Amino acid sequence: MEEKAIKIPNTLGITEKYINKWVALSQDYTKVIASGDTLSEVLKKTAAEKRKVVFRVLPKLGYAPFSLE
C-alpha cells in the first residue's frame, strides 16, 4: 500500500496572538474568522460559516517528557 504524506498547515503566523483562545480559521487555514474565550462563543460567531476549522491555541510548552518505565 502506498503511503501519502499529510501536509500540516503552518498556523503560527496567524495564531500566535490567540494563545489560550478558541479560534476559527477559514478552510484553507489562511484567515482568522473569529476568536473567543470559549468554544460556544466562537461557534455562535461563525454559525453562518459552513466550512471552518475550529481549535484551541495552546501555549508553547516545549516538550512533554515520556518514559516507558
C-alpha positions in Angstrom: 0.0 0.0 0.0 1.3 3.4 -0.9 1.7 5.9 1.9 0.7 9.5 1.5 2.3 12.3 3.4 -0.1 14.6 5.2 0.7 18.3 4.8 0.1 20.1 8.1 -0.6 23.8 7.6 1.7 26.2 9.5 -0.7 28.4 11.5 1.9 30.0 13.8 2.0 33.3 12.0 -1.7 33.9 12.3 -2.5 32.3 15.6 0.3 33.3 18.0 -1.7 36.3 19.3 -4.6 33.9 20.3 -2.8 31.9 22.9 -5.3 30.1 25.2 -8.2 31.2 23.0 -10.5 29.3 20.7 -10.0 30.2 17.0 -12.0 29.6 13.9 -9.9 29.6 10.7 -11.0 29.6 7.0 -10.9 26.1 5.5 -7.6 26.9 3.7 -6.0 28.0 7.1 -5.2 31.5 5.9 -7.6 33.7 7.7 -8.9 34.0 11.3 -12.7 34.2 11.1 -13.4 34.5 14.8 -11.8 34.0 18.2 -13.1 33.8 21.8 -12.6 32.5 25.3 -15.0 29.6 24.8 -15.8 27.2 22.1 -19.5 28.1 22.2 -18.7 31.8 21.7 -16.7 31.0 18.6 -19.3 28.7 17.2 -22.0 31.3 17.7 -19.9 33.9 15.9 -19.3 31.6 13.0 -22.8 30.0 12.8 -23.2 31.3 9.2 -19.9 29.8 8.1 -20.4 26.4 6.6 -16.8 25.4 6.4 -14.3 26.3 9.1 -11.6 24.8 11.2 -12.0 25.4 15.0 -9.4 24.7 17.6 -7.9 26.0 20.8 -4.5 27.6 20.5 -2.2 26.2 23.2 0.9 27.9 24.7 4.3 26.7 23.6 5.3 24.2 26.2 8.5 22.9 24.8 8.4 19.1 25.1 6.5 16.6 27.1 8.7 14.1 29.0 8.0 10.5 28.4 9.2 7.3 29.9 8.4 3.6 29.4 9.4 2.8 33.0 
